[in-house]
Amino acid sequence: MSTIDFSKITDGISSVIETEENLLRGLQEDVITSRRNKQNRTIKQILGHLIDSASNNHQRMIRLQYCQHLLYFPDYRQDNDLWIALQKYQHADWNNLIGLWKFFNLHIIQVIKSVDQTKLESYWCDFEGTKVTLKDMIEGYLDHLYLHINEIHELINQ
């Protein structure tokens, strides 16, 4: 089995953290709490969603290295807004959210760098029954991060 190099993904995550952290810290309260995307989420809520994404993906990335198949692992996609509401991201301390997002993603980098490459075909089934391999999950993580960082930029530039 050949080794897959995930350095473009880990370097990309690192780059997003480096370029976005100061920008996020410099945003005014009204910008992070009042401007909303097409899903009616504020910047605070979008960053909260990215924390949820890191949290859920972390769990899957670790579990799939010792379980070949996760036939039942809760998929939160259909409940994203509920997760955001239950955690009250809209009212959370902004600097704490930024720190949690940053350090969770730094840990995701560590997890990806140390992943057991013999387990990349292990999979879980999402709420629609689609099989998602560990490799797919790792390869899709950065695109998901970019998607929501771009939403934040759109809201900043409104």
N, C-alpha and C positions, 0 to 999 in steps of 0.2 A: 504494500500500500504506500503510495506516495504521500508526502506531507503537503498539506495545503497551507499556504502562507496567507494569514489573515492580517498582515501588517498594514495593508491599505485601509482596512476597517478600523483597526486600533489606532493608527495614526490619524485617521479621519475623526474619530471620536475625540481624541486628544486635541486636535486642531479646533474642533467646535467648542470645546471647553475653554481653550485659551482665547479664542476670538470673541466668545459670547459672554463670558463671566463679567467682565468690566462693563460691557454694554448693558447687561441686565441690571447690574448694581447701580448704574447711573440713571435708570428710568424713574420718572416722577410717578407718584402715587396715582394720580388721575389717569395716567397712560396705562398702568398695569391693571387698574380695577374697572375702567369704564369702556374701553374700546373692546369690541367683540367681533369674533370671526363668524363665518357662515354657520358654525355649529353653536353659536351664541356663547362661546367661551371667551373669557378675558385672558390676558397674558398670564396672570397668576394661575388661572385654571389650566391653561395650556402647559405651563411648566409643571404643574401638579400632575397632569396626565403623563408627562415625560418621566416623572418620578415613578408613577405607577407602572409605566412600561419597563423601566429599568428593574423595578422590583419583581415583576412577573417574569421577565425574561431571565433574570438572575436565577430564580427558582427553577425554571425549566432547564437552563443550561447546566446547572449542577445536577439535578435529578436525572437528566438523560445520560449522564456519565456513569450512573450505576443502575439505572433501569432501562432496559432496551426499548420498552414501549410504555408510554403513559396513556393508557386508554381512557383514564379519567383524571384529568387535571383541569380544574376550573378555568374556563376562558372568560376573561372579563370584558372582551371587546363590546359585547352587546350591552354591558353595564357601565361603560366608561363614565357617563354622566352621573350615574349613581355613586360611583367611586369618588368622583370629584366632589359631589355634594356631601357625602358622608364624612369626608375628611376636611370639609370646609376650607378648601384651598383659598377661596376668595378672601377669607379673613385671617389667613396664616401670616406669620411674619415673613416678609419678602426676602430678607437676607438669609433666614433659615432655609427657605425653599431653595434659594440659589445654592447654598452650601450643600444641602442634601442632594440636589440634582448633580452638582459637580462631583461630589465624593462617591455617589453611587455609580456614576459613569466611569470614574477612575477605577473603581473596583470591577466593573464590567470589562474594562480593558485587561485587567489582571486575569480574570476568568477566561477570557478569549485566548490570551497568550498562553495559558497553562492548560487549555482544553485537551482532553484525551482524544487524539485524532482517530483512534480505533472506534470511537463511539459516535462519529459524525452522522451515521445513518440511523441512529436511534431517533425515535419520533414520538410525538404526542398528537392527539386528535383534537382539533378545535371544536367549537360548539356546532359547526356545520358538518363535522365528521371528516374534515380534510386532514390528511397526515402532513405534519410539518416536522422535517428533520432538524436535528441540532445544527447541521451545516446550513440549512435554509434560514434558520433563526438568526444565526450569527451573520450571515450574508445580508439579511434584510434589516438588521438593527440600525445601521448607519443611515439608510434611506429613510427610515421612519423618523429618526432624529432630525435629519435635514427637512423633512416634510413639515414638522412642527416648528422648527427654528425659522423656516421661511414664513410660516403663518405669523409668528411673532414679529418678524421684520415688516410684514405687510401692515400689521396693526400699528407698529411704531411709526410708519411712514404715512399713515392716514392723514 
